[in-house]
């Protein structure tokens, strides 16, 4: 079964119900109404691989200036864990390789 939006564009998702929550959430976000976060979260709960719901949820969080949460939402749980591990590994390698931490310059 192919899932389409109201503009007859195909949407890749596993569930029509998830797409319906996504569409309502998007309408709420674009009209600056409340409730979009719950709709996107519900769409992601129903279909965790629904990329459009993840991106829309991340955009909502970004608009609310919740940047760390927005990054996690955009990447999805598995990819965020991989990125976090990689960042932690590179930070520990960098801290071991530096003998001195650079100090900020003072303005006169």
Secondary structure as a PSIPRED ss2 file (coil, helix, strand):
# PSIPRED VFORMAT (PSIPRED V4.0)

   1 X C   1.000  0.000  0.000
   2 X C   1.000  0.000  0.000
   3 X E   0.000  0.000  1.000
   4 X E   0.000  0.000  1.000
   5 X C   1.000  0.000  0.000
   6 X C   1.000  0.000  0.000
   7 X C   1.000  0.000  0.000
   8 X C   1.000  0.000  0.000
   9 X C   1.000  0.000  0.000
  10 X E   0.000  0.000  1.000
  11 X E   0.000  0.000  1.000
  12 X C   1.000  0.000  0.000
  13 X C   1.000  0.000  0.000
  14 X C   1.000  0.000  0.000
  15 X C   1.000  0.000  0.000
  16 X H   0.000  1.000  0.000
  17 X H   0.000  1.000  0.000
  18 X H   0.000  1.000  0.000
  19 X H   0.000  1.000  0.000
  20 X H   0.000  1.000  0.000
  21 X H   0.000  1.000  0.000
  22 X H   0.000  1.000  0.000
  23 X H   0.000  1.000  0.000
  24 X H   0.000  1.000  0.000
  25 X H   0.000  1.000  0.000
  26 X H   0.000  1.000  0.000
  27 X H   0.000  1.000  0.000
  28 X H   0.000  1.000  0.000
  29 X H   0.000  1.000  0.000
  30 X H   0.000  1.000  0.000
  31 X C   1.000  0.000  0.000
  32 X C   1.000  0.000  0.000
  33 X C   1.000  0.000  0.000
  34 X C   1.000  0.000  0.000
  35 X C   1.000  0.000  0.000
  36 X H   0.000  1.000  0.000
  37 X H   0.000  1.000  0.000
  38 X H   0.000  1.000  0.000
  39 X H   0.000  1.000  0.000
  40 X H   0.000  1.000  0.000
  41 X H   0.000  1.000  0.000
  42 X H   0.000  1.000  0.000
  43 X H   0.000  1.000  0.000
  44 X H   0.000  1.000  0.000
  45 X H   0.000  1.000  0.000
  46 X H   0.000  1.000  0.000
  47 X C   1.000  0.000  0.000
  48 X C   1.000  0.000  0.000
  49 X C   1.000  0.000  0.000
  50 X C   1.000  0.000  0.000
  51 X H   0.000  1.000  0.000
  52 X H   0.000  1.000  0.000
  53 X H   0.000  1.000  0.000
  54 X H   0.000  1.000  0.000
  55 X H   0.000  1.000  0.000
  56 X H   0.000  1.000  0.000
  57 X H   0.000  1.000  0.000
  58 X H   0.000  1.000  0.000
  59 X H   0.000  1.000  0.000
  60 X H   0.000  1.000  0.000
  61 X H   0.000  1.000  0.000
  62 X H   0.000  1.000  0.000
  63 X H   0.000  1.000  0.000
  64 X C   1.000  0.000  0.000
  65 X C   1.000  0.000  0.000
  66 X C   1.000  0.000  0.000
  67 X H   0.000  1.000  0.000
  68 X H   0.000  1.000  0.000
  69 X H   0.000  1.000  0.000
  70 X H   0.000  1.000  0.000
  71 X H   0.000  1.000  0.000
  72 X H   0.000  1.000  0.000
  73 X H   0.000  1.000  0.000
  74 X H   0.000  1.000  0.000
  75 X H   0.000  1.000  0.000
  76 X C   1.000  0.000  0.000
  77 X H   0.000  1.000  0.000
  78 X H   0.000  1.000  0.000
  79 X H   0.000  1.000  0.000
  80 X H   0.000  1.000  0.000
  81 X H   0.000  1.000  0.000
  82 X H   0.000  1.000  0.000
  83 X H   0.000  1.000  0.000
  84 X H   0.000  1.000  0.000
  85 X H   0.000  1.000  0.000
  86 X H   0.000  1.000  0.000
  87 X H   0.000  1.000  0.000
  88 X H   0.000  1.000  0.000
  89 X H   0.000  1.000  0.000
  90 X H   0.000  1.000  0.000
  91 X H   0.000  1.000  0.000
  92 X H   0.000  1.000  0.000
  93 X H   0.000  1.000  0.000
  94 X H   0.000  1.000  0.000
  95 X H   0.000  1.000  0.000
  96 X H   0.000  1.000  0.000
  97 X H   0.000  1.000  0.000
  98 X C   1.000  0.000  0.000
  99 X C   1.000  0.000  0.000
 100 X C   1.000  0.000  0.000
 101 X C   1.000  0.000  0.000
 102 X C   1.000  0.000  0.000
 103 X C   1.000  0.000  0.000
 104 X C   1.000  0.000  0.000
 105 X C   1.000  0.000  0.000
 106 X C   1.000  0.000  0.000
 107 X C   1.000  0.000  0.000
 108 X C   1.000  0.000  0.000
